[in-house]
Amino acid sequence: MLRFMDWSVVAMGCALVLTSLGGRWWERTKVRKGDSPDQDMRFFWAWLPLLMGLGMISARVPSLLLAPHPVVMIMDSLNGVLAVIGLILALRAGRRFIRARSPRTFG
């Protein structure tokens, strides 16, 4: 049962990576039709699912494939780096969103 749950996490990570690729494809088709790309949605549809999916995949696959301990530790370290990058990108997007929505006062 535990193996099934681990592989389901890997499958969800693959789905997130495919969602990211689909979001990038969708954006490119919209730009070809003449629409201007939305920078905020570009972040959410392209980078956040990609980072989350890669993190989920890299967290589970080495242990499921019975990789040696150093390989598992390297992948865990890379997973931590992905988490920090995702947090930084999310904070930057949130800051940009709040700045765009806040009323401007001219004093």
Rosetta constraint file for C-alpha pairs under 8 A:
AtomPair CA 1 CA 5 HARMONIC 6.53 0.50
AtomPair CA 2 CA 6 HARMONIC 6.27 0.50
AtomPair CA 3 CA 7 HARMONIC 6.14 0.50
AtomPair CA 3 CA 64 HARMONIC 7.68 0.50
AtomPair CA 4 CA 8 HARMONIC 6.10 0.50
AtomPair CA 5 CA 9 HARMONIC 6.44 0.50
AtomPair CA 6 CA 10 HARMONIC 6.56 0.50
AtomPair CA 6 CA 60 HARMONIC 6.53 0.50
AtomPair CA 6 CA 64 HARMONIC 7.64 0.50
AtomPair CA 7 CA 11 HARMONIC 6.14 0.50
AtomPair CA 7 CA 60 HARMONIC 7.78 0.50
AtomPair CA 8 CA 12 HARMONIC 6.13 0.50
AtomPair CA 9 CA 13 HARMONIC 6.22 0.50
AtomPair CA 9 CA 56 HARMONIC 6.61 0.50
AtomPair CA 9 CA 57 HARMONIC 7.43 0.50
AtomPair CA 9 CA 60 HARMONIC 7.49 0.50
AtomPair CA 10 CA 14 HARMONIC 6.27 0.50
AtomPair CA 10 CA 56 HARMONIC 6.25 0.50
AtomPair CA 10 CA 57 HARMONIC 5.01 0.50
AtomPair CA 10 CA 60 HARMONIC 6.57 0.50
AtomPair CA 10 CA 61 HARMONIC 7.06 0.50
AtomPair CA 11 CA 15 HARMONIC 6.19 0.50
AtomPair CA 12 CA 16 HARMONIC 6.23 0.50
AtomPair CA 12 CA 53 HARMONIC 7.23 0.50
AtomPair CA 12 CA 56 HARMONIC 7.78 0.50
AtomPair CA 13 CA 17 HARMONIC 6.32 0.50
AtomPair CA 13 CA 52 HARMONIC 7.04 0.50
AtomPair CA 13 CA 53 HARMONIC 3.83 0.50
AtomPair CA 13 CA 54 HARMONIC 6.37 0.50
AtomPair CA 13 CA 55 HARMONIC 7.53 0.50
AtomPair CA 13 CA 56 HARMONIC 5.17 0.50
AtomPair CA 13 CA 57 HARMONIC 5.45 0.50
AtomPair CA 14 CA 18 HARMONIC 6.19 0.50
AtomPair CA 14 CA 53 HARMONIC 6.07 0.50
AtomPair CA 14 CA 54 HARMONIC 7.80 0.50
AtomPair CA 14 CA 57 HARMONIC 7.16 0.50
AtomPair CA 15 CA 19 HARMONIC 6.05 0.50
AtomPair CA 15 CA 53 HARMONIC 7.35 0.50
AtomPair CA 16 CA 20 HARMONIC 6.19 0.50
AtomPair CA 16 CA 49 HARMONIC 5.17 0.50
AtomPair CA 16 CA 50 HARMONIC 6.25 0.50
AtomPair CA 16 CA 52 HARMONIC 7.11 0.50
AtomPair CA 16 CA 53 HARMONIC 4.92 0.50
AtomPair CA 17 CA 21 HARMONIC 6.35 0.50
AtomPair CA 17 CA 49 HARMONIC 6.18 0.50
AtomPair CA 17 CA 50 HARMONIC 4.82 0.50
AtomPair CA 17 CA 51 HARMONIC 7.97 0.50
AtomPair CA 17 CA 53 HARMONIC 5.24 0.50
AtomPair CA 17 CA 54 HARMONIC 7.01 0.50
AtomPair CA 18 CA 22 HARMONIC 6.04 0.50
AtomPair CA 19 CA 23 HARMONIC 6.06 0.50
AtomPair CA 19 CA 45 HARMONIC 7.51 0.50
AtomPair CA 19 CA 49 HARMONIC 6.88 0.50
AtomPair CA 19 CA 50 HARMONIC 7.87 0.50
AtomPair CA 20 CA 24 HARMONIC 6.33 0.50
AtomPair CA 20 CA 45 HARMONIC 5.67 0.50
AtomPair CA 20 CA 46 HARMONIC 4.66 0.50
AtomPair CA 20 CA 47 HARMONIC 6.77 0.50
AtomPair CA 20 CA 48 HARMONIC 7.80 0.50
AtomPair CA 20 CA 49 HARMONIC 5.49 0.50
AtomPair CA 20 CA 50 HARMONIC 5.40 0.50
AtomPair CA 21 CA 25 HARMONIC 6.21 0.50
AtomPair CA 21 CA 46 HARMONIC 6.80 0.50
AtomPair CA 21 CA 50 HARMONIC 7.95 0.50
AtomPair CA 22 CA 26 HARMONIC 6.03 0.50
AtomPair CA 23 CA 27 HARMONIC 6.16 0.50
AtomPair CA 23 CA 42 HARMONIC 7.81 0.50
AtomPair CA 23 CA 45 HARMONIC 4.96 0.50
AtomPair CA 23 CA 46 HARMONIC 5.74 0.50
AtomPair CA 24 CA 28 HARMONIC 6.29 0.50
AtomPair CA 24 CA 42 HARMONIC 7.59 0.50
AtomPair CA 24 CA 45 HARMONIC 6.92 0.50
AtomPair CA 24 CA 46 HARMONIC 5.65 0.50
AtomPair CA 25 CA 29 HARMONIC 6.34 0.50
AtomPair CA 26 CA 30 HARMONIC 6.29 0.50
AtomPair CA 27 CA 31 HARMONIC 6.26 0.50
AtomPair CA 27 CA 37 HARMONIC 6.71 0.50
AtomPair CA 27 CA 42 HARMONIC 7.37 0.50
AtomPair CA 28 CA 32 HARMONIC 6.21 0.50
AtomPair CA 29 CA 33 HARMONIC 6.34 0.50
AtomPair CA 30 CA 34 HARMONIC 6.65 0.50
AtomPair CA 30 CA 35 HARMONIC 5.57 0.50
AtomPair CA 30 CA 36 HARMONIC 7.58 0.50
AtomPair CA 30 CA 37 HARMONIC 7.38 0.50
AtomPair CA 31 CA 35 HARMONIC 5.04 0.50
AtomPair CA 31 CA 36 HARMONIC 5.90 0.50
AtomPair CA 31 CA 37 HARMONIC 6.23 0.50
AtomPair CA 37 CA 42 HARMONIC 7.29 0.50
AtomPair CA 38 CA 42 HARMONIC 6.00 0.50
AtomPair CA 39 CA 43 HARMONIC 6.53 0.50
AtomPair CA 40 CA 44 HARMONIC 6.75 0.50
AtomPair CA 40 CA 93 HARMONIC 6.94 0.50
AtomPair CA 40 CA 97 HARMONIC 7.68 0.50
AtomPair CA 41 CA 45 HARMONIC 5.91 0.50
AtomPair CA 42 CA 46 HARMONIC 5.80 0.50
AtomPair CA 42 CA 47 HARMONIC 7.84 0.50
AtomPair CA 43 CA 47 HARMONIC 5.47 0.50
AtomPair CA 43 CA 48 HARMONIC 6.71 0.50
AtomPair CA 43 CA 93 HARMONIC 7.61 0.50
AtomPair CA 44 CA 48 HARMONIC 5.37 0.50
AtomPair CA 44 CA 49 HARMONIC 7.15 0.50
AtomPair CA 45 CA 49 HARMONIC 6.75 0.50
AtomPair CA 46 CA 50 HARMONIC 6.48 0.50
AtomPair CA 47 CA 51 HARMONIC 6.10 0.50
AtomPair CA 48 CA 52 HARMONIC 6.13 0.50
AtomPair CA 48 CA 86 HARMONIC 6.52 0.50
AtomPair CA 48 CA 90 HARMONIC 7.78 0.50
AtomPair CA 49 CA 53 HARMONIC 5.83 0.50
AtomPair CA 50 CA 54 HARMONIC 6.10 0.50
AtomPair CA 51 CA 55 HARMONIC 6.05 0.50
AtomPair CA 51 CA 82 HARMONIC 6.28 0.50
AtomPair CA 51 CA 83 HARMONIC 7.61 0.50
AtomPair CA 51 CA 86 HARMONIC 6.39 0.50
AtomPair CA 52 CA 56 HARMONIC 6.19 0.50
AtomPair CA 52 CA 82 HARMONIC 7.94 0.50
AtomPair CA 52 CA 83 HARMONIC 7.77 0.50
AtomPair CA 52 CA 86 HARMONIC 7.69 0.50
AtomPair CA 53 CA 57 HARMONIC 6.16 0.50
AtomPair CA 54 CA 58 HARMONIC 5.94 0.50
AtomPair CA 54 CA 79 HARMONIC 7.97 0.50
AtomPair CA 55 CA 59 HARMONIC 6.01 0.50
AtomPair CA 55 CA 79 HARMONIC 5.21 0.50
AtomPair CA 55 CA 82 HARMONIC 6.41 0.50
AtomPair CA 55 CA 83 HARMONIC 7.27 0.50
AtomPair CA 56 CA 60 HARMONIC 6.60 0.50
AtomPair CA 57 CA 61 HARMONIC 5.89 0.50
AtomPair CA 58 CA 62 HARMONIC 6.99 0.50
AtomPair CA 58 CA 75 HARMONIC 5.96 0.50
AtomPair CA 58 CA 76 HARMONIC 7.31 0.50
AtomPair CA 58 CA 78 HARMONIC 7.98 0.50
AtomPair CA 58 CA 79 HARMONIC 6.43 0.50
AtomPair CA 59 CA 63 HARMONIC 7.99 0.50
AtomPair CA 59 CA 75 HARMONIC 6.78 0.50
AtomPair CA 59 CA 76 HARMONIC 6.19 0.50
AtomPair CA 59 CA 79 HARMONIC 6.56 0.50
AtomPair CA 60 CA 64 HARMONIC 6.22 0.50
AtomPair CA 61 CA 65 HARMONIC 6.06 0.50
AtomPair CA 62 CA 66 HARMONIC 6.24 0.50
AtomPair CA 62 CA 67 HARMONIC 5.22 0.50
AtomPair CA 62 CA 71 HARMONIC 7.14 0.50
AtomPair CA 62 CA 72 HARMONIC 5.68 0.50
AtomPair CA 62 CA 75 HARMONIC 7.53 0.50
AtomPair CA 63 CA 67 HARMONIC 5.85 0.50
AtomPair CA 63 CA 72 HARMONIC 6.55 0.50
AtomPair CA 67 CA 71 HARMONIC 6.26 0.50
AtomPair CA 67 CA 72 HARMONIC 6.56 0.50
AtomPair CA 68 CA 72 HARMONIC 6.55 0.50
AtomPair CA 69 CA 73 HARMONIC 6.20 0.50
AtomPair CA 70 CA 74 HARMONIC 6.16 0.50
AtomPair CA 71 CA 75 HARMONIC 6.21 0.50
AtomPair CA 72 CA 76 HARMONIC 6.13 0.50
AtomPair CA 73 CA 77 HARMONIC 6.18 0.50
AtomPair CA 74 CA 78 HARMONIC 6.25 0.50
AtomPair CA 75 CA 79 HARMONIC 6.01 0.50
AtomPair CA 76 CA 80 HARMONIC 6.26 0.50
AtomPair CA 77 CA 81 HARMONIC 6.40 0.50
AtomPair CA 78 CA 82 HARMONIC 6.22 0.50
AtomPair CA 79 CA 83 HARMONIC 6.23 0.50
AtomPair CA 80 CA 84 HARMONIC 6.30 0.50
AtomPair CA 81 CA 85 HARMONIC 6.19 0.50
AtomPair CA 82 CA 86 HARMONIC 6.05 0.50
AtomPair CA 83 CA 87 HARMONIC 6.14 0.50
AtomPair CA 84 CA 88 HARMONIC 6.20 0.50
AtomPair CA 85 CA 89 HARMONIC 6.16 0.50
AtomPair CA 86 CA 90 HARMONIC 6.04 0.50
AtomPair CA 87 CA 91 HARMONIC 6.10 0.50
AtomPair CA 88 CA 92 HARMONIC 6.20 0.50
AtomPair CA 89 CA 93 HARMONIC 6.17 0.50
AtomPair CA 90 CA 94 HARMONIC 6.02 0.50
AtomPair CA 91 CA 95 HARMONIC 6.05 0.50
AtomPair CA 92 CA 96 HARMONIC 6.19 0.50
AtomPair CA 93 CA 97 HARMONIC 6.07 0.50
AtomPair CA 94 CA 98 HARMONIC 6.12 0.50
AtomPair CA 95 CA 99 HARMONIC 6.12 0.50
AtomPair CA 96 CA 100 HARMONIC 6.16 0.50
AtomPair CA 97 CA 101 HARMONIC 6.33 0.50
AtomPair CA 98 CA 102 HARMONIC 6.03 0.50
